[in-house]
Amino acid sequence: MSRVFKGILVAGAVFFGLFVLSLIIALSNSPLIGGDKIAIVEIKGVITDPKEINDRLISMGERKDVKAIVLRIDSPGGGVAASQEVYEEIKKITKKKKVVASMGSVAASGGYYIAVATDKIVANPGTITGSIGVLMEFADLHEILEKIGIKGYVIKSGRFKDTGSPFRSMEKDEKKLLMALVKDVYDQFVQVVAENRGIDRKKVERIADGRIFTGRSALKMGYVDKLGNFQDAVSLAASMTNIKGKPTLVYPEKKGIIDIFLGANIKGLIESLSGIISVFSGAIYHAPAYILK
């Protein structure tokens, strides 16, 4: 048997194995196979674009064989509007299906905002959560730019159109304007937590200063419902929907080989660049726990 033929044979066997594996995964996720299922929706990293998350939520919400959804959250937060869009989609689904949040290492700020939309929240004792608050960041670079001979010019249609420009210091009235904006979003955050967790607003405000706390502390204060891991969240979802025995879990479709090797790195690069750009554009977001000082 020639070396070339052996190589073709090995390659064919590997391809066939991958095909069979893909077929098994596809069938396990199919609504035509098996009984009652629990869908897994993952929220990882900084929340910037809700489309992929919401598309999966809508898809799983419409499937009759999916009786509950477990939202696996491992996120330090993200954009205000992005977090709110996911929150609203979850609230729609909870009207017809049970949704349980499973907190991973971090489920803070925007990650917690999303979690409160679910029917129950399960956190690990050491999960980092909380960080109820909002912030905006700007960079004032005009002194550095002047030292290297760069001067910026802005042509604007109104007084506040270039608020937050890195080419000049911020005026008092601009800071006042932005503080009002932050307070508005902050009030929305506090109200959402108070309403969904059944906690008096004044009590929420006492800890809504950006502080982070563990899952165990969150349970004592009433901000989560139970301590446990991912499997505990799945078991809770199954019991809430009267699923007998071990439920079939429907995971997100596996990505291609290129996505597996490059996706995470590219996503991380995009998120890093987005963070840098937000500093200059004054993007407003629910503060990720890791940038709290």
N, C-alpha and C positions, 0 to 999 in steps of 0.2 A: 504493500500500500504506500503510495507516494506521500511525501511530506505535505504537499499542497492539498491532496485529498483529505488527509487527516485534519488539516487546518479548517477546511470547509465543513467537515463533519462536526468538529468541536463548535464552530461558530453556529452551525445549524441547531445543535443541541442547546446551546445557550439561548438562542433566539426563541426556540420552542418553549424552554423553561420560563422565560420572561413572559411569553404569550399566555401560557397556562396560569401563571401567577396573576397577570393582569385580568384574566377572565374570572378567576376566583374572586378577586377584589370587586370587580364590576358586578358579579352576581350577588355578592353579599350586600351591595348597596342598592340593588334593584328592588323596586316595589313589588315585583312579581315573585320574588323568592322570600320564603320565611314568613313569620307572623308579625306581631307587633314589634316596632323598632324604636330606638332612641337615637336621635341625630346628634352628632357632635359638631358644634360650631366653634372654631378657634379664633381668638382675638389675641394677636401677638404683636409686641413692639409698640412703637408710637402710633397713635391713631390719627392718621392724616386723611385717608380716603376710605369712606364707608361703603363704597359700591360693592366690593367683593364680599364683605361681611353681610350686607343687606341682601344681596342676590341669593346667598346661601340660606339666609333666614327665611326669605320669601319662598324659596324652593322647598325647604323642609316643612314650612308651615302649611303648604298646599298638599303635601303628600298624606293620604289617608292612613297609610301603614305606619307613619311616624306619629307616635302617641305623645312624645315629649322631646324636649331639646335640652341638652346640657351645654351651657356656654362656658367654654374653657378660657379663662381670662389670664393672661400673663402680660400685662401692659402697665407702664408707669403713667399713662395718660396721653393727652394729645390735643388736637384742635377742638374748640368748643362746639362749633357747628357739626363737625364730624361725629363727635361723641353723642350729640343730641339726636342726630339722624339715626344712629344705631339704637339709641334709647327708645325713640318713638316707634321703630319697627318692632322691637321686642314687646312693647306695650300692646301693639296690635295683635301679636301672636298669642299673648297671654289670655286674650279674650276667648280663644278656642283651644289652646293647648298649654300644658304645663311647661314652664321654663325654669331650669335650675342653674345658678351660676356656680362654677367651680373655680376658686381662686388659686392660682399657682404661686410662684415666688413673689410676684408683685401684681397688685390690682389696685392701684392708687389713682387718685384724682379722676381724670376722665375714665379710667378703668373702673373705678368705683361708681362713677355716675351711671355707667352702663349697667353695672351689677344690680343697682337698686330697682331697675325696671323688671327684674325677674321675680318669680314667685317665692323662691328660697335662695339663700346665699350660703354656700359651704366654703370655709376657708381653712387652710392649714394653720396650726398654732403659730407658726413662724412667718406666715404670709405678711408682707408689708402692704398695708392698705391705708385708707384715710386720705390725707393730703387734700382735704376739701378746701379748695381755693382757686384763685385765678391770678394770672400775672401776664404782664406785657414787658418785653425787653427791647431796649434801643441801644445803639452804640453811637457815642459822640466822638467822631474822629477828626474834627476840624483842626485841632491843634497839631496832630500828627501829620495831617495832610499839608498844613502850612509849612511845616519843617522840611518837607521834601518837595515843596514848590508846587503843590496841587491846590487849586482853588475851585470850589464848586459854585455853579450859578443855577438858580431855580427861577423859572418863569411860571407863575401860578395864577389861577383864576380867583382864588379866595384866600383869606387869612390863614386858615388851618389846613390848606391843601398839602403842605409839605411838613406837617407835624411829624416829628420823629426823624427828620432828615439827619444823616450823619455829618452833613456839612456845616452844622451850626448847633449851638446849645439850645436846649428846649426852654421856652418861655413859661412863666407861671400859669398863664391862662390855658396853655396847651396841656400842662400837667393836670390841671383841674378838669379839663375836658376828658382826658383819658382816664382819670380816676373815676369819673362818673360812669364811664363805659365799663370799667372793670367792676365797679360796684353793682351795676345792673346785672351783669353776667353772674357775679358772685351770689346775688340775691336769688337768681334762678336756680343755681346749684343748691343752695341751702334749702329752698322751698321743695325741690325735687326729693332731697334726702328726707326731709321732715315728713312729707306726704307719704312716700313709699315705705318708710320704715316705721311710721306711726310714732314718731318722736316729736316732742314739743319743739317748735322752732327755736325758742330761746336756748334750749338745751343743746341743740345742734350748733348754734352760733358760738357756744362756749368752746367747742373743739374745732370749729371750722376756721382755723387760722393758718392752715397749711401744714399742720403737724401730721406726722405719720405715726401709725401704731401697728402692733401685731394683730394677727387674727384672733389670738386669745383675748387680747384687750378689747378688740372690736366686739367679740361675743358678749363680754361682760357689760359693755355699754349699749348693746342692742343693735349694732350696725351690721352684724351677720347673724345667721340663724343656727349654725352648727359648725363644729370643728370636724374636719375630715379631709381625706384626699379625693382624687378624681373618682375612684371607684365608689367611694361613699356617696358622692354626688349622683352617680349613675343609679345606685341602689335607691336613693331617695326619690329620684325621678320615676323609677319603676314602681315604687310603692305608692306614689301619688297618683299614678294612672292605672293601678291594679294590674300591672303586668306580672304574670306568674312565671317563676323560673328565671333563668338568666336571659336578659334581653339581648337582642341583636343590635349591635351598634353600627350606625351609618357614619363613616368618617368622610372627610373631604376627599375628593378624587386625588390620587397620587399625581404629582407633577412629573414632567419628563426629565430625562437625564440631564439636559442642559440646565433646566430650572433647579434641579437638585444641587448641582455643582456650582452654579453661578447665581441662582436666584437670591439666596440669603445675602451674599456679598453685595450684589447690586442693590438690593433693597436697603441694606445698611448704609450704603454710600448715598443713596437718594435721600434717606431720612436724615443723614448727617448734613447734607447740602441744604435740605429744607430747613433744618434748625438754624444753620448759619444765615440763610436768606431771611428767616423770620426775625432775626435780631435787627436786621437793617430795615425791614418793612413794617416792623411793629406788630407782627401777628399776635393775636390774643389766643391763649389756650389755657386749658386746665393743666396746671403745673405738674410735669412729671416729677416723681418723688426724688429722682437722682439729681435734680438741679436745685433742690431746696438748700438753703444755706442757713 
